[in-house]
Amino acid sequence: MKTSNVARGVFMMVAGGVVLVSLMLLLSSCVAEMQDDAVEQAYEQRMMGNVDSAQVILERVLAADSTHAAAWFELARTKQHIGLGNPRMLMEGLESLQQAAENAATNDPANVIYAHYKGYVSFFRAYASFMRGQPDAAERVAEVVAAYDAVLELDQDFHEARLFLVEILSAPSEMGGDAVKAEAHVKQLEERDPVLGAKARELILAEDVDRVQFWQTKLEENPGSADLMEQLGKAYLYQEKTEEGMQQLEATLQADPTKQLLLLDIAKYHMMVFRQDASQSEIALPKAKDAISRYLTTEPIRPLRAYALHTLARIEERLGSKEAAETLFDEAQEQDPHVSKAFAAPPGILFTKLDEVAHFHSFFSRPF
Protein backbone atom coordinates (compact mmCIF):
# COMPACT_ATOMS: atom_id res chain seq x y z
CA MET A 1 0.00 0.00 0.00
CA LYS A 2 2.83 2.37 0.92
CA THR A 3 4.57 1.65 -2.40
CA SER A 4 1.33 2.37 -4.22
CA ASN A 5 0.96 5.74 -2.48
CA VAL A 6 4.53 6.70 -3.33
CA ALA A 7 4.00 5.74 -6.98
CA ARG A 8 0.79 7.74 -7.04
CA GLY A 9 2.64 10.73 -5.60
CA VAL A 10 5.43 10.51 -8.16
CA PHE A 11 2.87 10.22 -10.93
CA MET A 12 1.05 13.33 -9.69
CA MET A 13 4.30 15.29 -9.50
CA VAL A 14 5.26 14.30 -13.05
CA ALA A 15 1.79 15.03 -14.34
CA GLY A 16 1.79 18.38 -12.58
CA GLY A 17 5.17 19.16 -14.11
CA VAL A 18 3.93 18.29 -17.57
CA VAL A 19 0.89 20.52 -17.09
CA LEU A 20 3.10 23.37 -15.83
CA VAL A 21 5.48 23.08 -18.76
CA SER A 22 2.53 22.96 -21.17
CA LEU A 23 1.04 26.05 -19.58
CA MET A 24 4.38 27.86 -19.79
CA LEU A 25 4.77 26.93 -23.45
CA LEU A 26 1.21 28.04 -24.14
CA LEU A 27 1.80 31.32 -22.32
CA SER A 28 5.05 31.86 -24.20
CA SER A 29 3.29 31.17 -27.49
CA CYS A 30 0.52 33.60 -26.62
CA VAL A 31 3.02 36.32 -25.67
CA ALA A 32 4.95 35.79 -28.90
CA GLU A 33 1.74 35.98 -30.91
CA MET A 34 0.74 39.19 -29.12
CA GLN A 35 4.15 40.70 -29.90
CA ASP A 36 3.87 39.71 -33.56
CA ASP A 37 0.43 41.31 -33.68
CA ALA A 38 1.84 44.47 -32.09
CA VAL A 39 4.54 44.73 -34.75
CA GLU A 40 1.90 44.30 -37.46
CA GLN A 41 -0.18 47.00 -35.77
CA ALA A 42 2.85 49.32 -35.74
CA TYR A 43 3.34 48.81 -39.48
CA GLU A 44 -0.33 49.54 -40.16
CA GLN A 45 -0.21 52.66 -37.99
CA ARG A 46 2.84 53.92 -39.89
CA MET A 47 1.14 53.36 -43.21
CA MET A 48 -1.80 55.40 -41.93
CA GLY A 49 0.52 58.29 -41.10
CA ASN A 50 0.70 57.61 -37.35
CA VAL A 51 4.46 57.13 -37.36
CA ASP A 52 5.13 58.28 -33.80
CA SER A 53 2.55 55.83 -32.44
CA ALA A 54 4.20 53.06 -34.45
CA GLN A 55 7.56 53.83 -32.87
CA VAL A 56 6.09 53.70 -29.36
CA ILE A 57 4.52 50.30 -30.03
CA LEU A 58 7.78 48.88 -31.37
CA GLU A 59 9.85 50.17 -28.49
CA ARG A 60 7.45 48.49 -26.06
CA VAL A 61 7.81 45.18 -27.89
CA LEU A 62 11.59 45.41 -27.80
CA ALA A 63 11.59 46.38 -24.13
CA ALA A 64 9.83 43.07 -23.47
CA ASP A 65 11.89 41.05 -25.97
CA SER A 66 15.12 42.57 -27.30
CA THR A 67 15.56 39.65 -29.72
CA HIS A 68 12.35 40.25 -31.70
CA ALA A 69 13.77 40.53 -35.23
CA ALA A 70 10.58 41.77 -36.90
CA ALA A 71 10.29 44.58 -34.34
CA TRP A 72 13.89 45.66 -35.01
CA PHE A 73 13.25 45.57 -38.75
CA GLU A 74 10.12 47.69 -38.52
CA LEU A 75 11.75 50.05 -36.00
CA ALA A 76 14.62 50.61 -38.45
CA ARG A 77 12.16 51.40 -41.25
CA THR A 78 10.24 53.69 -38.91
CA LYS A 79 13.45 55.56 -38.02
CA GLN A 80 14.22 56.01 -41.71
CA HIS A 81 10.64 57.14 -42.39
CA ILE A 82 10.89 59.76 -39.63
CA GLY A 83 14.32 60.82 -40.84
CA LEU A 84 13.11 61.54 -44.35
CA GLY A 85 10.92 64.23 -42.82
CA ASN A 86 13.99 65.74 -41.13
CA PRO A 87 17.13 65.14 -43.23
CA ARG A 88 19.48 66.52 -40.57
CA MET A 89 18.03 64.13 -37.99
CA LEU A 90 18.39 61.30 -40.50
CA MET A 91 22.08 62.01 -41.03
CA GLU A 92 22.69 62.30 -37.30
CA GLY A 93 20.82 59.06 -36.62
CA LEU A 94 22.40 56.88 -39.31
CA GLU A 95 24.37 54.83 -36.79
CA SER A 96 21.23 54.10 -34.75
CA LEU A 97 19.33 53.20 -37.93
CA GLN A 98 22.14 50.88 -39.01
CA GLN A 99 22.19 49.20 -35.59
CA ALA A 100 18.45 48.52 -35.68
CA ALA A 101 18.77 46.97 -39.14
CA GLU A 102 21.70 44.85 -37.99
CA ASN A 103 19.77 43.69 -34.92
CA ALA A 104 16.98 42.42 -37.17
CA ALA A 105 19.41 40.47 -39.35
CA THR A 106 21.37 39.15 -36.37
CA ASN A 107 18.29 37.82 -34.58
CA ASP A 108 16.94 36.12 -37.70
CA PRO A 109 19.98 35.41 -39.89
CA ALA A 110 18.04 33.19 -42.31
CA ASN A 111 15.58 35.95 -43.22
CA VAL A 112 16.52 37.44 -46.59
CA ILE A 113 14.16 40.41 -46.07
CA TYR A 114 16.16 41.62 -43.09
CA ALA A 115 19.48 40.89 -44.77
CA HIS A 116 18.42 42.90 -47.83
CA TYR A 117 17.26 45.86 -45.77
CA LYS A 118 20.54 45.83 -43.84
CA GLY A 119 22.33 46.03 -47.20
CA TYR A 120 20.13 48.93 -48.29
CA VAL A 121 20.84 50.87 -45.09
CA SER A 122 24.55 50.14 -45.43
CA PHE A 123 24.48 51.52 -48.99
CA PHE A 124 22.56 54.60 -47.85
CA ARG A 125 25.19 55.22 -45.18
CA ALA A 126 28.03 54.72 -47.68
CA TYR A 127 26.42 57.11 -50.14
CA ALA A 128 26.09 59.70 -47.37
CA SER A 129 29.83 59.32 -46.74
CA PHE A 130 30.54 59.86 -50.44
CA MET A 131 28.40 62.99 -50.58
CA ARG A 132 29.98 64.49 -47.47
CA GLY A 133 33.53 63.61 -48.49
CA GLN A 134 34.17 61.63 -45.33
CA PRO A 135 37.39 59.59 -45.05
CA ASP A 136 35.59 56.33 -44.19
CA ALA A 137 34.24 55.68 -47.71
CA ALA A 138 36.28 52.50 -48.29
CA GLU A 139 35.17 51.10 -44.93
CA ARG A 140 31.55 51.83 -45.74
CA VAL A 141 31.84 50.21 -49.18
CA ALA A 142 33.24 47.07 -47.54
CA GLU A 143 30.20 46.98 -45.22
CA VAL A 144 27.84 47.22 -48.20
CA VAL A 145 29.62 44.44 -50.06
CA ALA A 146 29.56 42.18 -47.00
CA ALA A 147 25.86 42.88 -46.43
CA TYR A 148 24.81 42.08 -50.00
CA ASP A 149 27.12 39.06 -50.15
CA ALA A 150 25.13 37.77 -47.17
CA VAL A 151 21.89 38.30 -49.11
CA LEU A 152 23.22 36.26 -52.03
CA GLU A 153 24.30 33.48 -49.69
CA LEU A 154 20.65 33.20 -48.67
CA ASP A 155 19.28 33.60 -52.21
CA GLN A 156 21.54 33.43 -55.28
CA ASP A 157 18.63 34.65 -57.40
CA PHE A 158 18.14 37.91 -55.51
CA HIS A 159 19.08 39.87 -58.62
CA GLU A 160 18.42 43.33 -57.19
CA ALA A 161 20.99 42.68 -54.45
CA ARG A 162 23.55 41.76 -57.12
CA LEU A 163 22.74 44.96 -59.04
CA PHE A 164 23.32 47.02 -55.89
CA LEU A 165 26.67 45.24 -55.59
CA VAL A 166 27.61 46.24 -59.13
CA GLU A 167 26.76 49.86 -58.33
CA ILE A 168 28.83 50.00 -55.14
CA LEU A 169 31.75 48.09 -56.67
CA SER A 170 31.76 50.60 -59.54
CA ALA A 171 33.08 53.21 -57.10
CA PRO A 172 36.70 54.33 -57.66
CA SER A 173 39.24 51.84 -56.30
CA GLU A 174 40.52 54.36 -53.76
CA MET A 175 37.00 54.45 -52.31
CA GLY A 176 36.74 50.66 -52.09
CA GLY A 177 35.46 49.84 -55.58
CA ASP A 178 36.57 46.73 -57.44
CA ALA A 179 36.10 46.64 -61.21
CA VAL A 180 36.95 42.94 -61.47
CA LYS A 181 34.30 41.90 -58.94
CA ALA A 182 31.80 44.28 -60.54
CA GLU A 183 32.35 42.63 -63.94
CA ALA A 184 31.84 39.17 -62.43
CA HIS A 185 28.47 40.18 -60.99
CA VAL A 186 27.47 41.83 -64.28
CA LYS A 187 28.09 38.60 -66.17
CA GLN A 188 26.03 36.60 -63.69
CA LEU A 189 23.16 39.06 -63.98
CA GLU A 190 23.30 39.00 -67.77
CA GLU A 191 22.93 35.22 -67.64
CA ARG A 192 19.99 35.29 -65.21
CA ASP A 193 17.99 38.45 -65.92
CA PRO A 194 18.27 40.32 -69.25
CA VAL A 195 16.86 43.61 -67.93
CA LEU A 196 18.84 43.86 -64.69
CA GLY A 197 21.84 42.46 -66.52
CA ALA A 198 21.58 45.32 -69.01
CA LYS A 199 21.25 47.86 -66.19
CA ALA A 200 24.36 46.38 -64.59
CA ARG A 201 26.32 46.43 -67.87
CA GLU A 202 25.35 50.03 -68.55
CA LEU A 203 26.70 51.01 -65.14
CA ILE A 204 30.23 49.98 -66.06
CA LEU A 205 30.30 51.17 -69.67
CA ALA A 206 32.97 53.67 -70.61
CA GLU A 207 31.89 57.30 -70.38
CA ASP A 208 32.04 57.82 -74.14
CA VAL A 209 29.62 54.98 -74.95
CA ASP A 210 26.26 56.22 -76.28
CA ARG A 211 23.69 55.11 -73.66
CA VAL A 212 20.76 55.80 -75.95
CA GLN A 213 22.19 53.48 -78.58
CA PHE A 214 22.90 50.89 -75.89
CA TRP A 215 19.28 50.81 -74.72
CA GLN A 216 17.90 50.93 -78.25
CA THR A 217 19.86 47.77 -78.99
CA LYS A 218 18.62 46.06 -75.84
CA LEU A 219 15.04 47.00 -76.68
CA GLU A 220 15.43 45.57 -80.17
CA GLU A 221 16.61 42.31 -78.56
CA ASN A 222 13.62 42.32 -76.16
CA PRO A 223 10.81 44.18 -78.00
CA GLY A 224 7.91 45.40 -75.92
CA SER A 225 9.78 45.32 -72.60
CA ALA A 226 8.39 48.20 -70.53
CA ASP A 227 11.47 48.06 -68.29
CA LEU A 228 13.79 48.59 -71.25
CA MET A 229 11.53 51.30 -72.65
CA GLU A 230 11.86 53.08 -69.32
CA GLN A 231 15.64 52.88 -69.41
CA LEU A 232 15.74 54.21 -72.97
CA GLY A 233 13.52 57.12 -71.99
CA LYS A 234 15.76 58.01 -69.08
CA ALA A 235 18.87 57.72 -71.26
CA TYR A 236 17.36 60.35 -73.55
CA LEU A 237 16.74 62.61 -70.56
CA TYR A 238 20.33 62.22 -69.35
CA GLN A 239 21.40 63.42 -72.80
CA GLU A 240 18.96 66.36 -72.46
CA LYS A 241 16.85 65.07 -75.34
CA THR A 242 13.70 65.98 -73.51
CA GLU A 243 11.11 65.45 -76.24
CA GLU A 244 12.37 61.97 -77.15
CA GLY A 245 12.69 61.03 -73.49
CA MET A 246 9.18 62.11 -72.58
CA GLN A 247 7.70 60.33 -75.59
CA GLN A 248 9.46 57.14 -74.54
CA LEU A 249 8.33 57.40 -70.92
CA GLU A 250 4.75 58.06 -71.96
CA ALA A 251 4.94 54.97 -74.18
CA THR A 252 6.25 53.06 -71.16
CA LEU A 253 3.24 54.11 -69.11
CA GLN A 254 0.96 52.98 -71.92
CA ALA A 255 2.73 49.61 -72.05
CA ASP A 256 2.64 49.13 -68.27
CA PRO A 257 0.20 51.36 -66.33
CA THR A 258 1.53 49.98 -63.01
CA LYS A 259 4.69 52.05 -63.49
CA GLN A 260 2.99 55.15 -62.11
CA LEU A 261 6.10 56.06 -60.11
CA LEU A 262 7.52 57.15 -63.46
CA LEU A 263 5.29 60.20 -63.13
CA LEU A 264 7.35 61.26 -60.13
CA ASP A 265 10.53 60.83 -62.17
CA ILE A 266 9.04 62.96 -64.93
CA ALA A 267 8.16 65.66 -62.40
CA LYS A 268 11.64 65.42 -60.90
CA TYR A 269 13.24 65.90 -64.31
CA HIS A 270 11.28 69.08 -65.02
CA MET A 271 12.13 70.40 -61.55
CA MET A 272 15.80 69.73 -62.24
CA VAL A 273 15.50 71.70 -65.48
CA PHE A 274 14.10 74.61 -63.47
CA ARG A 275 16.86 74.33 -60.85
CA GLN A 276 19.52 74.48 -63.53
CA ASP A 277 17.89 77.38 -65.36
CA ALA A 278 15.35 79.47 -63.47
CA SER A 279 14.30 81.17 -66.71
CA GLN A 280 12.59 77.88 -67.62
CA SER A 281 10.11 78.22 -64.73
CA GLU A 282 7.07 79.02 -66.89
CA ILE A 283 7.66 75.89 -68.97
CA ALA A 284 9.25 73.35 -66.60
CA LEU A 285 7.22 73.93 -63.43
CA PRO A 286 3.75 73.54 -65.01
CA LYS A 287 4.96 70.28 -66.58
CA ALA A 288 6.20 69.08 -63.19
CA LYS A 289 2.86 70.09 -61.67
CA ASP A 290 0.96 68.15 -64.32
CA ALA A 291 3.01 64.99 -63.70
CA ILE A 292 2.44 65.17 -59.93
CA SER A 293 -1.27 65.80 -60.41
CA ARG A 294 -1.50 62.76 -62.67
CA TYR A 295 0.31 60.66 -60.09
CA LEU A 296 -2.13 61.69 -57.36
CA THR A 297 -5.02 60.33 -59.43
CA THR A 298 -3.48 56.83 -59.16
CA GLU A 299 -4.41 56.75 -55.45
CA PRO A 300 -0.91 56.11 -54.02
CA ILE A 301 -0.36 54.83 -50.50
CA ARG A 302 -0.59 57.48 -47.81
CA PRO A 303 3.15 58.21 -47.29
CA LEU A 304 3.69 58.60 -51.04
CA ARG A 305 0.55 60.70 -51.37
CA ALA A 306 1.93 62.98 -48.66
CA TYR A 307 5.27 63.22 -50.50
CA ALA A 308 3.51 64.05 -53.78
CA LEU A 309 1.36 66.73 -52.12
CA HIS A 310 4.41 68.28 -50.46
CA THR A 311 6.25 68.32 -53.78
CA LEU A 312 3.24 69.88 -55.47
CA ALA A 313 3.14 72.52 -52.73
CA ARG A 314 6.76 73.45 -53.43
CA ILE A 315 5.95 73.79 -57.13
CA GLU A 316 2.97 76.05 -56.38
CA GLU A 317 5.20 78.11 -54.10
CA ARG A 318 7.71 78.56 -56.90
CA LEU A 319 4.89 79.56 -59.25
CA GLY A 320 3.85 82.26 -56.78
CA SER A 321 0.60 80.59 -55.68
CA LYS A 322 1.21 81.01 -51.95
CA GLU A 323 -2.33 80.24 -50.81
CA ALA A 324 -2.49 77.03 -52.85
CA ALA A 325 0.96 76.07 -51.57
CA GLU A 326 -0.04 76.55 -47.92
CA THR A 327 -3.16 74.43 -48.40
CA LEU A 328 -1.11 71.64 -49.98
CA PHE A 329 1.58 71.81 -47.29
CA ASP A 330 -1.13 71.42 -44.64
CA GLU A 331 -2.73 68.52 -46.49
CA ALA A 332 0.61 66.75 -46.84
CA GLN A 333 1.30 67.22 -43.14
CA GLU A 334 -2.14 65.85 -42.28
CA GLN A 335 -1.50 62.77 -44.40
CA ASP A 336 1.88 62.16 -42.77
CA PRO A 337 3.38 64.42 -40.06
CA HIS A 338 6.80 63.09 -41.09
CA VAL A 339 6.27 63.63 -44.81
CA SER A 340 9.51 63.22 -46.72
CA LYS A 341 11.34 66.46 -47.51
CA ALA A 342 13.80 64.69 -49.79
CA PHE A 343 13.96 65.48 -53.49
CA ALA A 344 13.70 61.81 -54.44
CA ALA A 345 10.58 59.81 -53.64
CA PRO A 346 10.76 57.59 -50.53
CA PRO A 347 12.07 54.13 -51.48
CA GLY A 348 9.62 51.27 -51.88
CA ILE A 349 11.57 49.13 -49.41
CA LEU A 350 10.08 51.24 -46.61
CA PHE A 351 6.51 50.24 -47.41
CA THR A 352 6.46 46.55 -48.32
CA LYS A 353 4.54 44.30 -45.95
CA LEU A 354 6.50 42.76 -43.10
CA ASP A 355 6.76 39.36 -44.80
CA GLU A 356 7.17 40.66 -48.36
CA VAL A 357 10.53 40.58 -50.13
CA ALA A 358 11.25 44.00 -51.67
CA HIS A 359 12.23 43.19 -55.25
CA PHE A 360 12.82 46.75 -56.31
CA HIS A 361 15.83 48.71 -57.42
CA SER A 362 16.68 52.36 -57.80
CA PHE A 363 20.17 53.76 -58.24
CA PHE A 364 21.77 55.65 -55.39
CA SER A 365 24.14 57.40 -57.78
CA ARG A 366 21.48 58.75 -60.15
CA PRO A 367 18.50 61.06 -59.70
CA PHE A 368 16.14 58.53 -61.32
C-alpha angles and dihedrals in degrees: 000000000000091000090051092052092049091050090049090051093050090048091052092049092050092045091048090050092051091050091048093050090047091051091049092050090047091049091048090050091050092049091049091049091049090051092049089050090050092054090050089049090051091053091049091048091052092050088052090054096258094121098151091053089050091054092051092052092050094048089053091052092050092046087059096040119015091186096062100125097190091053091052090048094051092042089055091051090046091052090051091047091052091045093056087063090053111031094187091054089048093054092046092048099047093109092052090047091050092049093052091050091048091049090056092051094043094052093047106025094169093059110102092193092064093041091052093049090049088054091049093051090046090053091048090053092047091050090051088054090051093050094048094044093237119172094234096073095115091049091050092048089053089053091052093049092049092048095051092042086059090053091053091049087060095041122012089190096059090116097176090059089053091050090052087052091054090051095050093042089053088070116111113281092244088060094050101273122143118199094190094055091043090055091050091054091046091056092049091050092048089055095048108032122020095199099046089038089057091048089051093048092049090054092063099038117122115267093248095057113111105244093194091056090046093056093041088058092048091049091051088054091049106028117196095021106147090198092057091043088056092051092049091051092051091047088057090051092050087055089049092245091140101171094050091044095051092047090053094048092048088051088051091055090050091051094047116017090185089074091082091138085075086075088065090051090051090051090047091053093053090047089052089052089054092047091053094046118019090191087073092065096108091054106031101041097053088050090051089048091051092051092050092047090052090050092053090057089063089070098236122197114280100261091049091045088054091050091049092049091049091050091048089051091055090051092051089049091054090048089055096250096132097166093050090046093053091050091051093046089053092048092050091050091049091052092049124359087203095048111168115263092189121116092231121064116260110271119259091234088076094062109040116115117269094258097037122105110229104230096180134115136196125166119252091202097053134059092233 
